[in-house]
Amino acid sequence: MKQPPYEINSKILKSVSSISEKIGKLEASYLDRPDPQLRKENKVKTIHSSLKIEGNTLSEEQITDIIENKRVIGEKREIREVKNAINVYDRLKTFDPLSVESFLLAHEILMDDLIDNQGEFRKQGVGIFDDAGVTHLAPPAKKVPSLMQDLFKYLKESEDLEIIKSCVFHYEVEFIHPFIDGNGRMGRLWQTVILMEEYPVFEYLPFETLISQSLEEYYDVLAVCDNEGESTLFIEYVLDVIEDSLEELLELNNRTMTNIDRLEYFISLGKDEFSRKDYMDVFKNISSSTASRDLRKGVKLDMLKKIGTKNKTTYKVKK
Protein backbone atom coordinates (compact mmCIF):
# COMPACT_ATOMS: atom_id res chain seq x y z
CA MET A 1 0.00 0.00 0.00
CA LYS A 2 1.28 3.46 -0.92
CA GLN A 3 0.67 5.78 2.04
CA PRO A 4 -0.26 9.35 1.04
CA PRO A 5 2.20 11.81 2.61
CA TYR A 6 1.09 13.47 5.87
CA GLU A 7 1.97 13.59 9.56
CA ILE A 8 -0.29 13.12 12.57
CA ASN A 9 0.79 15.88 14.93
CA SER A 10 -0.39 17.02 18.38
CA LYS A 11 -2.88 19.51 16.91
CA ILE A 12 -4.54 16.78 14.86
CA LEU A 13 -4.69 14.44 17.86
CA LYS A 14 -6.24 17.17 20.00
CA SER A 15 -8.86 17.91 17.33
CA VAL A 16 -9.72 14.22 16.92
CA SER A 17 -10.17 13.86 20.69
CA SER A 18 -12.49 16.88 20.84
CA ILE A 19 -14.47 15.73 17.79
CA SER A 20 -14.88 12.22 19.26
CA GLU A 21 -16.28 13.72 22.46
CA LYS A 22 -18.80 15.83 20.53
CA ILE A 23 -19.84 12.89 18.35
CA GLY A 24 -20.43 10.84 21.51
CA LYS A 25 -22.74 13.52 22.92
CA LEU A 26 -24.69 13.74 19.69
CA GLU A 27 -25.05 10.00 19.13
CA ALA A 28 -26.21 9.48 22.72
CA SER A 29 -29.30 11.63 22.18
CA TYR A 30 -29.59 13.16 18.73
CA LEU A 31 -30.11 10.03 16.65
CA ASP A 32 -32.99 8.98 18.90
CA ARG A 33 -34.75 12.27 18.19
CA PRO A 34 -34.67 12.53 14.40
CA ASP A 35 -35.79 15.93 13.16
CA PRO A 36 -37.07 15.73 9.57
CA GLN A 37 -37.08 19.51 9.20
CA LEU A 38 -33.46 19.73 10.29
CA ARG A 39 -32.49 16.96 7.88
CA LYS A 40 -34.15 18.85 5.04
CA GLU A 41 -32.53 22.14 6.05
CA ASN A 42 -29.09 20.53 6.22
CA LYS A 43 -29.50 18.90 2.80
CA VAL A 44 -30.40 22.30 1.33
CA LYS A 45 -27.45 23.98 3.07
CA THR A 46 -25.01 21.26 1.96
CA ILE A 47 -26.12 21.35 -1.68
CA HIS A 48 -26.16 25.16 -1.72
CA SER A 49 -22.70 25.44 -0.16
CA SER A 50 -21.05 22.77 -2.31
CA LEU A 51 -22.40 24.25 -5.54
CA LYS A 52 -21.73 27.84 -4.43
CA ILE A 53 -18.05 26.89 -4.11
CA GLU A 54 -18.20 25.86 -7.78
CA GLY A 55 -19.87 29.12 -8.85
CA ASN A 56 -23.56 28.16 -8.78
CA THR A 57 -25.66 31.27 -7.99
CA LEU A 58 -28.99 29.67 -6.99
CA SER A 59 -30.18 30.54 -3.48
CA GLU A 60 -31.20 28.19 -0.66
CA GLU A 61 -34.82 29.21 -1.30
CA GLN A 62 -34.55 28.24 -4.97
CA ILE A 63 -32.95 24.90 -4.05
CA THR A 64 -35.80 24.26 -1.59
CA ASP A 65 -38.28 24.98 -4.39
CA ILE A 66 -36.51 22.49 -6.68
CA ILE A 67 -36.65 19.81 -3.95
CA GLU A 68 -40.39 20.50 -3.64
CA ASN A 69 -40.82 20.27 -7.44
CA LYS A 70 -41.74 23.93 -7.78
CA ARG A 71 -40.88 25.95 -10.88
CA VAL A 72 -37.62 27.88 -10.59
CA ILE A 73 -36.29 30.55 -12.94
CA GLY A 74 -32.55 30.26 -13.43
CA GLU A 75 -29.78 29.10 -15.73
CA LYS A 76 -30.47 25.63 -17.11
CA ARG A 77 -27.02 24.32 -16.11
CA GLU A 78 -27.33 25.58 -12.53
CA ILE A 79 -30.76 24.00 -12.11
CA ARG A 80 -29.37 20.75 -13.50
CA GLU A 81 -26.47 20.89 -11.02
CA VAL A 82 -28.93 21.20 -8.16
CA LYS A 83 -31.16 18.35 -9.38
CA ASN A 84 -28.12 16.09 -9.76
CA ALA A 85 -26.87 17.00 -6.28
CA ILE A 86 -30.31 16.22 -4.82
CA ASN A 87 -30.24 12.80 -6.51
CA VAL A 88 -26.80 12.08 -5.07
CA TYR A 89 -27.55 13.23 -1.53
CA ASP A 90 -30.81 11.23 -1.51
CA ARG A 91 -28.68 8.14 -2.19
CA LEU A 92 -25.85 8.85 0.27
CA LYS A 93 -26.47 5.68 2.29
CA THR A 94 -26.32 3.47 -0.81
CA PHE A 95 -22.72 4.32 -1.72
CA ASP A 96 -19.87 2.05 -0.60
CA PRO A 97 -17.04 4.29 0.66
CA LEU A 98 -14.43 1.63 -0.20
CA SER A 99 -15.57 1.01 -3.78
CA VAL A 100 -14.07 2.70 -6.85
CA GLU A 101 -17.14 1.64 -8.81
CA SER A 102 -19.45 3.32 -6.28
CA PHE A 103 -17.29 6.45 -6.43
CA LEU A 104 -17.63 6.54 -10.23
CA LEU A 105 -21.40 5.98 -10.00
CA ALA A 106 -21.73 8.96 -7.66
CA HIS A 107 -19.81 11.12 -10.15
CA GLU A 108 -22.02 9.86 -13.00
CA ILE A 109 -25.15 10.98 -11.12
CA LEU A 110 -23.59 14.24 -9.93
CA MET A 111 -22.45 15.31 -13.41
CA ASP A 112 -25.28 13.84 -15.48
CA ASP A 113 -26.01 15.99 -18.54
CA LEU A 114 -23.27 18.44 -17.49
CA ILE A 115 -20.20 16.84 -19.12
CA ASP A 116 -19.73 14.16 -21.78
CA ASN A 117 -17.71 11.63 -19.78
CA GLN A 118 -19.47 11.57 -16.43
CA GLY A 119 -18.58 8.56 -14.28
CA GLU A 120 -15.25 8.09 -16.07
CA PHE A 121 -11.71 9.04 -15.10
CA ARG A 122 -10.25 11.73 -17.32
CA LYS A 123 -8.20 10.81 -20.36
CA GLN A 124 -6.45 14.15 -20.83
CA GLY A 125 -4.24 16.48 -18.82
CA VAL A 126 -5.79 19.15 -16.61
CA GLY A 127 -4.57 22.10 -14.59
CA ILE A 128 -5.96 24.76 -12.28
CA PHE A 129 -5.39 28.36 -13.31
CA ASP A 130 -5.80 31.83 -11.83
CA ASP A 131 -4.84 35.31 -13.03
CA ALA A 132 -1.17 34.56 -12.34
CA GLY A 133 -1.12 31.35 -14.36
CA VAL A 134 -1.05 27.65 -13.44
CA THR A 135 -1.63 27.03 -9.72
CA HIS A 136 -1.80 23.24 -9.90
CA LEU A 137 -0.86 20.79 -12.64
CA ALA A 138 -2.58 17.46 -11.99
CA PRO A 139 -0.80 14.11 -12.55
CA PRO A 140 -0.87 12.72 -16.13
CA ALA A 141 -4.17 11.12 -17.15
CA LYS A 142 -2.57 7.70 -17.68
CA LYS A 143 -1.66 7.59 -13.98
CA VAL A 144 -5.13 8.44 -12.67
CA PRO A 145 -6.61 4.88 -12.51
CA SER A 146 -3.63 3.50 -10.57
CA LEU A 147 -3.46 6.54 -8.28
CA MET A 148 -7.15 6.15 -7.42
CA GLN A 149 -6.75 2.41 -6.87
CA ASP A 150 -3.90 3.19 -4.46
CA LEU A 151 -6.05 5.77 -2.69
CA PHE A 152 -8.91 3.32 -2.16
CA LYS A 153 -6.42 0.69 -1.04
CA TYR A 154 -5.18 3.18 1.56
CA LEU A 155 -8.78 3.67 2.74
CA LYS A 156 -9.23 -0.08 3.15
CA GLU A 157 -5.88 -1.00 4.70
CA SER A 158 -4.54 1.96 6.68
CA GLU A 159 -4.91 1.66 10.44
CA ASP A 160 -5.31 5.42 10.90
CA LEU A 161 -8.61 6.72 12.24
CA GLU A 162 -11.46 6.96 9.73
CA ILE A 163 -11.87 10.67 10.35
CA ILE A 164 -8.22 11.31 9.40
CA LYS A 165 -8.44 9.07 6.35
CA SER A 166 -11.53 10.96 5.19
CA CYS A 167 -9.57 14.24 5.23
CA VAL A 168 -6.65 12.64 3.39
CA PHE A 169 -9.00 11.22 0.75
CA HIS A 170 -10.63 14.63 0.27
CA TYR A 171 -7.24 16.27 -0.29
CA GLU A 172 -5.90 13.55 -2.59
CA VAL A 173 -8.96 13.80 -4.86
CA GLU A 174 -8.27 17.52 -5.15
CA PHE A 175 -4.61 16.78 -5.94
CA ILE A 176 -5.13 13.91 -8.39
CA HIS A 177 -8.08 15.64 -10.09
CA PRO A 178 -9.39 12.33 -11.46
CA PHE A 179 -12.21 13.89 -13.50
CA ILE A 180 -12.51 16.56 -16.16
CA ASP A 181 -14.99 18.37 -13.88
CA GLY A 182 -16.63 17.80 -10.50
CA ASN A 183 -13.48 17.01 -8.51
CA GLY A 184 -14.16 19.46 -5.68
CA ARG A 185 -17.74 18.24 -5.33
CA MET A 186 -16.61 14.61 -5.29
CA GLY A 187 -13.86 15.21 -2.72
CA ARG A 188 -16.30 16.82 -0.30
CA LEU A 189 -19.10 14.35 -1.04
CA TRP A 190 -16.93 11.28 -0.53
CA GLN A 191 -15.57 12.57 2.76
CA THR A 192 -19.18 12.63 3.97
CA VAL A 193 -19.77 9.09 2.64
CA ILE A 194 -16.65 7.82 4.47
CA LEU A 195 -17.63 9.51 7.73
CA MET A 196 -21.28 8.37 7.62
CA GLU A 197 -20.18 4.74 7.46
CA GLU A 198 -18.74 5.00 10.99
CA TYR A 199 -20.64 8.00 12.36
CA PRO A 200 -24.28 8.17 11.13
CA VAL A 201 -24.66 11.64 12.64
CA PHE A 202 -22.66 13.07 9.70
CA GLU A 203 -25.84 12.76 7.63
CA TYR A 204 -27.02 15.81 9.58
CA LEU A 205 -23.76 17.75 9.35
CA PRO A 206 -23.50 20.35 6.56
CA PHE A 207 -19.80 21.06 7.15
CA GLU A 208 -19.54 22.22 3.53
CA THR A 209 -21.36 25.36 4.71
CA LEU A 210 -18.38 26.31 6.88
CA ILE A 211 -15.96 25.51 4.05
CA SER A 212 -17.91 27.88 1.77
CA GLN A 213 -17.70 30.56 4.48
CA SER A 214 -13.91 30.19 4.66
CA LEU A 215 -13.34 29.59 0.98
CA GLU A 216 -10.20 31.70 0.68
CA GLU A 217 -8.57 29.73 3.50
CA TYR A 218 -9.71 26.44 1.89
CA TYR A 219 -7.90 27.26 -1.35
CA ASP A 220 -4.88 28.73 0.45
CA VAL A 221 -4.46 25.53 2.48
CA LEU A 222 -4.77 23.40 -0.67
CA ALA A 223 -2.06 25.52 -2.33
CA VAL A 224 0.30 25.23 0.66
CA CYS A 225 -0.17 21.46 0.80
CA ASP A 226 0.46 21.26 -2.94
CA ASN A 227 3.75 23.09 -2.49
CA GLU A 228 4.77 21.09 0.59
CA GLY A 229 3.84 17.76 -0.98
CA GLU A 230 1.76 16.56 1.99
CA SER A 231 -1.75 17.03 3.37
CA THR A 232 -1.03 17.68 7.08
CA LEU A 233 -2.23 21.30 7.04
CA PHE A 234 -5.36 20.32 5.11
CA ILE A 235 -6.20 17.68 7.72
CA GLU A 236 -5.86 20.32 10.45
CA TYR A 237 -8.11 22.73 8.52
CA VAL A 238 -10.90 20.22 7.78
CA LEU A 239 -10.88 18.87 11.34
CA ASP A 240 -11.40 22.44 12.59
CA VAL A 241 -14.33 22.80 10.17
CA ILE A 242 -15.85 19.51 11.35
CA GLU A 243 -15.48 20.47 15.01
CA ASP A 244 -17.17 23.84 14.41
CA SER A 245 -20.01 22.09 12.56
CA LEU A 246 -20.49 19.59 15.40
CA GLU A 247 -20.63 22.44 17.87
CA GLU A 248 -23.41 24.08 15.86
CA LEU A 249 -25.29 20.78 15.68
CA LEU A 250 -25.01 20.33 19.46
CA GLU A 251 -26.67 23.71 19.88
CA LEU A 252 -29.43 22.78 17.43
CA ASN A 253 -29.91 19.50 19.29
CA ASN A 254 -31.51 21.41 22.14
CA ARG A 255 -34.37 22.41 19.84
CA THR A 256 -37.60 20.54 20.61
CA MET A 257 -39.52 18.82 17.83
CA THR A 258 -43.16 19.81 17.39
CA ASN A 259 -45.94 17.24 17.16
CA ILE A 260 -46.22 17.97 13.43
CA ASP A 261 -42.46 17.34 13.03
CA ARG A 262 -42.84 13.96 14.72
CA LEU A 263 -45.91 12.96 12.72
CA GLU A 264 -44.34 13.95 9.39
CA TYR A 265 -41.14 12.08 10.21
CA PHE A 266 -43.01 8.93 11.30
CA ILE A 267 -45.17 8.96 8.16
CA SER A 268 -41.99 9.32 6.07
CA LEU A 269 -40.80 5.95 7.44
CA GLY A 270 -43.42 4.24 5.27
CA LYS A 271 -45.53 2.33 7.83
CA ASP A 272 -49.13 2.04 6.58
CA GLU A 273 -50.68 0.93 9.88
CA PHE A 274 -49.22 1.14 13.38
CA SER A 275 -49.98 1.30 17.10
CA ARG A 276 -49.11 3.92 19.71
CA LYS A 277 -46.32 1.60 20.88
CA ASP A 278 -44.84 1.57 17.34
CA TYR A 279 -44.90 5.37 17.42
CA MET A 280 -43.18 5.50 20.82
CA ASP A 281 -40.52 3.02 19.65
CA VAL A 282 -39.38 5.70 17.20
CA PHE A 283 -39.66 8.63 19.63
CA LYS A 284 -38.21 7.11 22.78
CA ASN A 285 -38.06 10.34 24.75
CA ILE A 286 -41.78 11.19 24.72
CA SER A 287 -44.41 10.02 27.23
CA SER A 288 -47.44 7.89 26.37
CA SER A 289 -49.73 10.90 26.90
CA THR A 290 -47.63 12.98 24.46
CA ALA A 291 -47.82 10.16 21.92
CA SER A 292 -51.60 10.01 22.33
CA ARG A 293 -51.88 13.78 21.80
CA ASP A 294 -49.70 13.53 18.68
CA LEU A 295 -51.89 10.79 17.22
CA ARG A 296 -55.12 12.64 18.01
CA LYS A 297 -53.61 15.65 16.22
CA GLY A 298 -52.79 13.46 13.23
CA VAL A 299 -56.38 12.24 13.06
CA LYS A 300 -57.73 15.79 13.40
CA LEU A 301 -55.48 17.02 10.58
CA ASP A 302 -56.61 14.10 8.38
CA MET A 303 -53.08 12.68 8.28
CA LEU A 304 -54.20 9.48 10.05
CA LYS A 305 -57.30 7.32 10.36
CA LYS A 306 -58.06 5.78 13.75
CA ILE A 307 -59.08 2.10 13.74
CA GLY A 308 -60.44 0.20 16.77
CA THR A 309 -60.68 1.26 20.42
CA LYS A 310 -58.70 1.13 23.67
CA ASN A 311 -55.73 -1.29 23.65
CA LYS A 312 -56.65 -2.55 20.15
CA THR A 313 -56.43 0.92 18.58
CA THR A 314 -54.26 1.26 15.49
CA TYR A 315 -53.70 4.14 13.07
CA LYS A 316 -53.63 4.04 9.29
CA VAL A 317 -51.70 6.59 7.24
CA LYS A 318 -53.91 8.47 4.79
CA LYS A 319 -52.43 8.67 1.30
Secondary structure, 3 states (H helix, E strand, C coil): CCCCCCCCCHHHHHHHHHHHHHHHHHHHHHHHCCCHHHHHHHHHHHHHHHHHHCCCCCCHHHHHHHHCCCCCCCCHHHHHHHHHHHHHHHCHHHCCCCCHHHHHHHHHHHCCCCCCCCCCCCCCCCEEEECCEEEEECCCHHHHHHHHHHHHHHHHHCCCCHHHHHHHHHHHHHHHCCCCCCHHHHHHHHHHHHHHHHCHHHHHCCHHHHHHHCHHHHHHHHHHHHHHCCCHHHHHHHHHHHHHHHHHHHHHCCCCCCHHHHHHHHHHCCCCEECHHHHHHHCCCCCHHHHHHHHHHHHHCCCEEEECCHHHCEEEECC
